[in-house]
């Protein structure tokens, strides 16, 4: 009897923890999209007003932030430094594709960031600024969607975790 009770408590706690993890992931995505918009705004300022080259701008942006999405800038900078034959667009796209799983961003966000990278370094300053602003606007729309999804799903994940664990415990008894 004690093993059943102990097992039930473990199942209930683990399913509740799983629901909590899913709800925090749902909560992180809008925050990361806001941070990414802010970092892209910093990137725009660096290349337009300070005339930084892309590698320096990526480094400085990464050093200024402690956010999880700063990893894209760091990885792209490292790639540009390690292989001089790689262009900024290839370095950015590779950084996004390799590091997207380390964030809470989804496939749509990945495609927006990859599209940003395709034009990176291939046009004049005005073209770069327009590309950055377009990407910021697209990320703002994604943030609105993510916020609506968070409002809809965050509580559901927590409740579903606990209720799912409770259902498993009832079935096992």
Buried (B, 14 or more C-beta within 10 A) or exposed (E): EEEEEEEBEEBBEEBBEBBBEBBEBBBBBBBBBBBBBBBBBBBBBBBBEEEBEBBBBBBBBBEBBEBBBBBBBBBBBBBBEEEEEBBBBBBBBBBBBEBBEEBBBBEEBBEBBBBBBEBBBEEEEEEBBEBBEBBBEBBEEBBEBBBEBBEEBBEBBBEBBBBBBBEBBEEEE
